[in-house]
Amino acid sequence: MDISTKVSESKVRQARAAAERYGWSGSERDEAWHRREQGEAFPDSPEMLAARTARLVQRNGLPVEAALAATRADALDQPRMYERILGVAKDLQSWSFLPRGARAARTVARISVAENGRELPIGTGFLVSPRLLLTNHHVLPDAAAAGSVIVEFDAQVNVDNLPEVSRRFTPDPGAFFVADAALDFALVLVSPGPDGRPAGETFGWNRLSVQTGKLVIGEPVNIIGHPSGRLKEISIRENRLEARLDDFLQYQTDTEPGSSGSPVFNDQWEVTALHHSGVPRTDDQGRVLRRDGQPWREGDGDDAVDWISNEGVRISVILKHLAALPLDGARRAYLAEMGPESGLQDAVAPRAAALVPPPALPVDGLLVEKDVRSVPARAGAGVPAAPGAFGGARQVVFLHGRGQEKEEPERLRRYWAAGLNGGLTRAGLATITPGDVCFPFYAKQLLLAMQPLEALPRSPREAVEAVAPGADSTRRLYEQLIIEAAGRAGMPGAPPEGREGLGDSVRRGLGWLADTTELDRLLIAAIFADVAAYLDDRQVREAVLDCVLGDLPRSGRLVLVTHSLGTVVAMDLLTRLDPAVEVELLVTAGSPLGLDSVHRRLLQGGPHRPEQVRRWFNAWCPIDPVAIGCPLSDHWTDGPDEVAVANPPTKAHDIEEYLAHPEVAQPIGAALSAPVPAAAS
């Protein structure tokens, strides 16, 4: 059987399956239709509306000014606020909508097969990494079929409606080919072109995301493909999502047969689904109907079918399927090229392994077994500043966060200084020398003071349990931190503090934080677990404070730059500094100090400005899950000067990204260049 016949038969099977799903999802569509009739433009769940709104604002899908203008005039509850913002995003497109669409279109290719001396178009595909092309299983049902087709980019007309010269590539299924009939997808490696460059370097590729929040019911979708094998076409605007199933999306569009394997985009040109089939009208016996109402028969052609809707496979489902496949290292490396948002980079280097300490750890020649709490903290574990740094008038101290136990203090100091120097350069200020900075290092003492974990998680769903503290009170605080942070990040229905049995809510909260910030949920859980251990366990707190105090100067003027858990440690340190030390500037970045569960457990006893600090400056990123309680000025009496910055989504909590912003580096540079009072020189 030739490939085109296989494709036709498989396409019919997929269409019948889509029609069956369309039938049993009718109640969901009917409810959405009824809610639209009642005036709801986006009849989706509050959780999905909130996640979609957060993604729009955080990823610049809608200017913050436009969102504020849409909501500030009226007192709105959260669902109506989300609808108002989504409505603006739907109706108001920035100029970039068109060039971004054109950029996305270049990633789309026509797939053809040579049979009987001629080329027959059989579908569409699109690049999802520099080398990998995604299409339907019914287009490429096996490796043999994938190896016999032609992938043709730029099969389109130019701005003058004249055909462009297309570029042709061949797949290499021997290097990589994965397909699944149930989800109707195939992923294949495309061989480099004659110039030796991967296709993605020439045409670009789509960054797929495993996160939710890319589309809600009622929103428009856009499809780019090769319907009936024609030159590239686009279907936009008069299309909308009708229903969201576990594995599929159903939507109204004007697509035609041949669009199989096309990307389904939202208005920000993020891929939300892999288009795989039209939904045909069927009779009571399940027979596909023609437009004239008669049963459709083989040979009538796709044009005769009465298509009533369309269906695509959810991209997040495909990505999760790929993550679970037992592939060798080389093939996993190809998946990792799809980028951090895909969730597939962990397939090569799992982040979980870096987050969990081993059951036994050699420290200073000793083998530390499970009862590590008996090992005394060792002060002075960091690297000191060079004598006479900054003219001998000031001391600059960097205080790190959690998870650094495998790093060397000197290396961390260089990286912090590199980030700060980038920000200082952008601010037009003098840079610093890493060796002039004091870098206390408490990471190993924190590890020693905490109970080692017993096992690695088997899947991201187990992240809550994988890093959960063992002590009951610490476990409760850990859960409160996650739920409070998720509630402040907009998660609907967060339970009140003090309620027992929060397991499901904690998992939902952790998932919410991961989805809205695009950070790994195990990383988020580990950060909050360490914060909870520090705040709740006196031995942990004392071990960390003793270690840091061993490296701090005993006198002089201090510029203290802190990050993450280090901002909490710094607040406690301020109550124990020698009176001869004057903190000229405190900088907190990526801080959890805005959470009630954190600031009321500090040694100073609540959210009020530390008396020892002349100036306090706080930097936070709206998609940093640790800084969710910011801005601090909303909670702290006489709080800090502060600024919100835009860090990259996958580096939202990185200190180097924070310090590289000129508005964060400027107060540090200004403090270092300010004249020193004569009495202190």
N, C-alpha and C positions, 0 to 999 in steps of 0.2 A: 504494500500500500504506500503510495507516495505521500509526501509531507502535507501537501495542500488538502488532500482528502482526510488525513488524520486531523488536521486543524479544523476542518468543517464539521466532522463528526463530534469532536470534543467540544466545539463551540455550541452545538445543539444541546449536548448534555449539560453544559454549564448554564445555558439559558433556561432549561427546564428546572434545574436546581434553584436558580434565582427566582423563577416564578413561584416555586413552592415556598421559598422563604418570604417572598412578597405577600403570599396569601396568609401565612400565620403571623406576620408582623402587622397585619391590617389594623389591629386595635391600637397599636402605638401611633400609626399614622393618623387614624381617626381622632385620637385624643389631641395630637398636635394640630390637626385641622380645626377642631373645635376651639382650642385655645387661641388659635390665630383669629378665628371669627370673633372671639371675645376681646380682641385687641392686643394679644401678646405677639409681638413680632418674632420672638425667639422662644418657642414653647419647649424649653429644655429644663433639666433639673437645676436647682440652685447651685449645686456643687459644680456642674459643668459651666454654668454662666459665670461663676466666680473664677474658675480656673481659666476660662477663655479671656475674661477681662484682664486678669493679672498678666497673662502672656502678652496680650496686646500692648499694655502699658510698659511692661518690663522690657520688651523686645522692640520698642519704638514702632510698633505697628500702628499706633495712634499717638500723635503728639500729646504730651501731658497737658499742654495749654488747652487743646481741644476737649480733652476729657473733663478738665475743670470747668470750662465754659459750658459744657453740656449739663453739668450737675450742680453748679453752685447756686443757681437761681431758686431752686425749690428744695424743700426738705423732703428727701427721698429715702425710702427704706432700701436695703441692699439689693433685693431683686430688681426694683425699678431703676436703681442707679446703674446696675449692670446692663439692663436693657437700653438705657439712655446712651451709655458709652458704646455699646455694640451697634446701636443704630447710627451713631455718628461715624463709626468705623466702616459701616456698610455703605453709607451714602456719600461720605467725603473721602475721596482718594487723593493722596498727594501726587505730585508730578512723577515721583519715582515709580508709581504703579506701572507705567508703560515701559520704561527701560528695564525694570526688574523682570517684567513679563517677557521682554525680548531676550534677556539673558537666560531665563529659564527655558525658553523655547529652543535655544541652541543645544540643550542637552538631550533633546528628543530626536529619535531616529526612526526611520522606516525599516521594517524587517521584510525581506523578500527571499524567495527560494527559486532556484533555477530548475525548471521542469520542462521537458519536451522542447528544448531550445529557446525558451522564453522565461523571463523573470515574472513571478507572481507575488504581489504583495500579500503578506499573511498577517501583519499586525504592526504594532508600535512598541518601542522600548525606550528607556531613558537611563542616563548615567546616574548612578548613586554613589560613585567613588571615582577616582581617576581611571580605574580599569574595569569596574563592574557595571553591567547593564541589567536592569530589571524589566521583566515582561511577564506574560502569562504562561502558565504551564501548558495551556492548550495551544499556545503559539510555538513553544519549544518543549515538547513533551519528554524528550530524552536527550542525552548527550550527542547521539548520532544526528538528530535533527538540528541541534544547536551548531554542530560542526559543519552543516551544509548550507547555512543561510548567509545572507549579506546584510550588514548593518550600514545604513546609509544616512549620514548627517547632512544638514543643509539642503534637504530635498524640499525646497520651498521657493517662493517668489520673493524678489526684493521689493524695495519701496516703490518701484515703478511697475510692479506686477509682472516683471520679467523673471523667468526661471533662473535660479542661481546654479552655479556649478557645485554639485554635491560631492561629498567625500565618502569613500567606501572603506569599510573595515570588515574583518572576519573574526568571529568568535574563536576562542581557544578553550573548549570545554574540558580538555585534558588537564589544563592548569586549574580551572575552577568551574564547577557546574553543580548547582543545587536546585531542586525543583520539588514542589509539593502539589499533588492533584487537588486535595481538599481545599487548600487555600488558593489554588490556581495561580501560583507564581513560579517563575524560574529566574535564577540569578546566574549570569555567565560572565566569564572574563572576556574582554575584547582585546584582541592582539593589537600591539602598537601599529601606527601607520608607517608609511615608507620612510618618514623622517626619524623613526625610532621612538617617538613621543607617545605616551598613553593618550587615548582619545580625550580623557578628561582635562588634560593640560591645554588642549585646543578648544574644546567646546564647553568646558566647565562641567560641574556635576552638582546634583541636588543633595544638600545635607539633610538626611533623614533624621527624625527625632522620635524617640520612643515615648516621650512625655505626652501627657494629655493637654487639653486646652487649645488645640489647633482649630476646632470647628464646633459650632453648636447648631442645633436644629433651627432652620429658618435662615441660616447664613448662606450666601452664594458660594458656589464652587466654580472653578475654571478648569477646563480640560484642553490640553494641547495634544494633537495626534494626527494620524493619517487615515481619516475615515475612507473606507472603500479603496485604500491604497493611494489616494490622491496626494498631491503635494500638501505640505503641513498646513493645518487649519487650527483655529482656536475657537472654543465655545465659552463665552463669558457672560456674566451679569444675570441673564434670565434663567438662572439655574439655582436650585437651593437644596440643602440637605433636608430630607424628609424623615429618615429614621436611622437610628444607630443600633446595630445588632452587636452581638459579642465579637464576631469576626468580620462583619461587613458593614458598609454604609450604603444607604439607598438614597438616590437623589434624582431630581428632575433636570435633564439637560437635553440638548438637541443633537447629541452624538449619534453617529451612524455606525453600522457594522464596519469593522476594520480599525476601529479605535481601540480594540483589545490591546492591553499593555500600556495605555496612555497614563500619564500622571494626572491625578486629581488634586488641584491646588486650592488653597484658600486665597483670600485677597492679599495676603502678605507673601504669596508665592512659596509657601511651605507645602510640601507634598503631604496630603492627608490620607490618600488611598491610591491603590492600583486599580484602575478601571479594568473590569474583566468581562462584563456582559450587559447587554440590554435585558430588560425584564419584559417578556412577551405577555400579552393578554391570553388567558387560557379559559376553556369552558369547564363545566362541572366534572368532566371526565379527565381533566388535566391536559387536554390537547391544546397545542399552540394554535392560535387563531390568526387568520389573515386580516387585513384591513377591511375586507368585504364581509367579515364575520364567519367565513367558511374555515374549516380546519386546514391548517397549513400542512403541506406535504413536501417531502424531499424533492428538490428540483424547482420549487416555487421561488427560491432565492430569498435572501435576507430582506430585500426591499419590500417584499410582500407582507412581512410580519407586522402585526399591530403592536408596536413597542409602546409600553405605557410608563416605563421608568428605566432607571439604570442602576447598576450595582458595582461597587468597588470593594476590594479587600483592604481592611484597615492596615495602614503602614505599621502602627505600633504592634499589631499582632504578628506581622511578618518578621519584624525585628526580634521579637521575643522568641519566635520559632527558630530563627537563625542562631540566637544566643544559646539555645539548648542542644544544638546539633553536635555530635561527637566527631569533630573534624581534626585533622592533623595540624601541626604548627604552621605549615606554609599556607594552608587555606584559611586558618584563623587570622594570619597576618593580612591576607587580602580583605577579610571582613573588618579588621581594625582600621583600614584605610577609609572606611566610611565616616570616621570622625567620632568625637566624644559624645555628641548628642544621640547617636545611634544606640548607645549602651553596649557596643560590641568591642570597644577597645579593651575592656576587662577580659575578653576572650584570650588575649595574649599575655597581659600582665595584670592579674586580678588585684584590684585595690584592697580587697579584704585581707590579703596576706600581709600587707604593710600596716594594717590597722590593729592587728592582734598580736600581742607579745607571745613569745614561746613559753612553754611550761617551765623551762629552766633557762637562766640567762647568766653568762659569766660577767661579773663586774669586779674590776680590780683583782683579778685572780681568784675570786671566790665563785663557787657555783651556787646560785640562789635557787632554792627549791620553792615549793608552794607557799611555805610560811615566810614570805618575804617581809612581812611587817616587822619582824624582829631585827632587820638590818638597819643600823643607824644611818641617817642622812649624812652625806658628806658635803660640807660647804666648800665654796670656791671651785666649782666644777666648770666654770666658764672661762672666757679669755678676757684679760684685763686690757684697758686702754694703754697706749704708749705714754710714757712719762711726759708731762708738759703738753699734752694734747689740747688743742684749741687755746694755746697760749697759757695753759695752766689755770685759766680763769673759770672754765666750765668743764663739766663732765657730761658726755652724751652716753645714755644707756639704752640699749635695745632689749626689750623683754618679750620673749617668744611665747607662742601658744602651745597647744598639746600636739602629740603625735610626732615629735622630733627626735625620739630616742635613738633612731638609727643614723642621725645626721651628726656631723662634726661641727662644733661651735664656730670654728674659724670659717668654714664654708658658709654656714648660715649668716654670719656677720657680713661676709662679702656680698651675698645675695641681697640682704636688706640694704646695704650701702649702695649697691647698684641700682635698686629700685628708687631709693631716695635721691641719688644723684641724677637719675633721669628726670624726676620731678623738679629738683633744684635747677637743672639746666633749662627746663621749660619755663620756670619762673624767673629766669635771668639772675640767679643767685650762685654764689660760689659753691662748688661741690666739696665733699668731705673725703678723707682717707679712711678706709675701713679700719686700719689699725688704731685710729684715734678713738674708736668707739669701745666702750665696755659692754661685753655680751655675757651676762649671767646665763647659766645653762642648767635648768632644773629637770629636764625631760627624763633622765634616767632615775632621778630620785622620785619623781611622780610614778614612774613605772614600778619601782621597787615598793612603794608604799601602797600600791593598789593590788587587789587580788588578781592574779593571772587568770585569763579566760581559759575555759575548758576545751572549746572546740571552735572550729571555723564554721560559718554558715554555709548551707548548701545552696541557698538561693537568696536573692535580695529580699524576699518576703520575710526571711528569718532575721533580718538585721536588728530588729528590736530586741530579740532574745540573745543574739550573738554577743552583744556588748553590754547587756543590762547588768548593773551592779548587783552583787549578791546580797548585801545587807538590805533588810526590808525598808528602813528609813531612806537609805540612799536610792533604792529602787523607786520609791514613791516620788522622791524629788526629781529623779530622772524623767519619770513619766509626766510630772507636772510641767517640767521645762519644755518637753516636746509639745504637749497639748497647748500650753500657753503661747508658744511661738507659732504654732499652726493657727490658733485662733486669731492672733494678731495679724497673721498673713492672710486672713479672710476666709478660713475654713468654716463653713456653716455648721452649726450644731455642736460646737465644742462644749464638752461637759464642764460643769462648774468645778472649781478646785475643791479637793477634799473628798470627792466621790470615790468609792471603792470600785474595784473591778474594771480598770481602765484599759485592759489589754487591747480590745478592738479599736478603741478610740486612739490609743497611742499608735497603733499600726496605721490607722487612717491618717492621723496627724503627720506621721513620718512620711507617708506616701504623698500627702498634700505638699509638705515642704520640698520633697524631692521633685515633684511635678512642677511646682511654681518657681523653683530656683535652678533646676537642671543640675544640681549636684547629686552625687551618689548617696543613696539613703543610708548606707552603712557608714560613710564618712560623717554624715550629719548625726547619726545615732552615737557614734564614738565621741564626737565633740561634746554632746550634751551629757554623755555618761561620765566623761572626765570632769566636766564642770560640776556635776552632781557629787562626784566623789570628793572633789576638793572642798566644796561648801559643806558637805554633811559629815565628813569623817575628820575628826580633829587630828589624827596621826598623819593623814595625807596633807592637810593644810600646813601643819608644823614642819613636816619634812620639806615641803616646797619653799616655805618662807625662810627656813634656816639656810637652805641651799643658796637662795638668791641673796640674802643678806650677807653671806660670806664673800660675795663679789662686789657689793656696792661700796662706793666711797664713803668715808666717815665724815667728811666735811665738804664744803664748797657748794657751788651752784649747779643744779642738775637739770638736764633736758631728758625727760623720760619718755621714750617712744614704745608703746605697748600694742599687743595684738591678741585678739581672741581671748582664751583663758588668761593670758598674760595681763589683760586689762583688769580682770577680777583680782589676780594676785597683786597687781600694783596698788589697788585701792586698800588692800590689807596691809601692804608694805608701808604705806604712808603713815599708818598708826604706830610703826615701830622704827622709823628712821631716827638716826641721831639728830638731836636738836640743832646741831651745827650744819646740817644739810638743808639747803633751801631749794625747793623744787620750782625752778623758774618757769618750766613749761611741762605739762603732762599731755601727751597725745595718745588717744585711744582709737583703735581702728578695728572694725569687724567685731564689735563688743556686744556681749549679752547683758550688759548692765541695765538695759531698759526693761528687762523682765522682772516682774515683781518677785518671782521665786528666787532671783539672784540677789537683787540689791538689798532686800531685807535680811539676808543672811551674812552680809559683810560685817567685818569687825567694827567698823565705824557706826553700824547700827541704822542704816537706812539711806534713802536717796537724797543726800544733801552734799553740797560741794565741799571737798576736803579743804580744811583750813590751811594745810601746809602748802597748797598749790597757788602760785601767783596767777597763772593762766592755764586754762584747760581747753583743749581743742579735740573734738570728736569727729571722725570720718566714718561714714557708713554707706553701704550700697543697698538699694531697695530689694535686690534679689539675693542678698547674703542671708542665709537662714539663721546664722548666729546673731546677726544685727537686726533681727526682725523687730525687737523692742525699741528701736530707734525711730525718730530722733529722741535723744535723751532729755532734751529740754521739756518734753511733754510730761516727764516723771520726776526729774531732779530739781530740787530747790536751788535757785541760782546756778542752773546747769551750765554746760560748756558752750563755747562757740562751736558750731558744727556745720558740716557740709555733706550733702549726699553726692556720691560719685557713681559713675557708670562703669563698673568692671565687666570684663567679658563674662558671659553666662557660665562657662565652665571653670572660671577662675574668680568667681564672685567673692570668695573669702580669702584670696591670696594677699599676703602683706606686700609683696613686691608690686602688685597692681595698685593697691591703695597708695603706697608711697610715691609711685610714678606720676600721680596727678599733681600738677603744679599748685593747685589750691590746698593740697595736703602738705606738700613740701614747704610751701611759703612760710608758714608760721615757725617751722623748725629752722629754716635758713635765717629768718629774721631774728630769732632768739640768739642764734650763734653769732650774728654780725652786730648785734646791739652792743653799745659800749658798756663796760662793766663799772659799776659804782666804785669809787676810789677805795671805800672801806673793804671791798671784797677782792681787790686786785693784789 
